[in-house]
Amino acid sequence: MKKYEIQHRESLKQSASISPLVVPLIIGIVYGTVIVFQGDITGAFAMFFLCLMFGLPLTYTITFALVLPMAIFLRKINALTSLKLCLWCTLIGPVAFYLYIYLLNSGPERMFDIYGIIFSLICGFISGGAFCVIARIRISAN
């Protein structure tokens, strides 16, 4: 009897290739829109491209180093669900965010603020959700 597979390999690879685009695009669009409403169209485009330029390398690195291996591991033990993977991505969010801040500031962040933690948790959840939607991972095992 063959073990029931929740996920196919091709969709995990496709999801790992596409999902890292989601959060930097959203952040770039939001910041760009705020700057447009302040009357600076050129600054809005610059902010959008800066978010992509700095955000994409980090999100791809985190996805291929931490998210994809976890998805493969969960699939291997037949435990891959959106709930588990989104929880994993949500927990990775603050780590990735403060790594990003560390790289941009060339040093550690002096203070962990609650808004940064909440923002990074939300970004991690959105990233995990995008991964799961693109890969068509079930919400739960049942």
Buried (B, 14 or more C-beta within 10 A) or exposed (E): EEEEEBBEEEEBEBBBBBBBBBBBBBBBBEBBEEBBEEEBEEBBBEBBEBBBEBBBBBBBEBBEEBBBEBBBEBBEEEEBBBBBBBBBBBBBBBEBBBBBBEEEEEEEBEEEEEEBBEBBBEBBBBBBBBBBBBBEBEEEEE
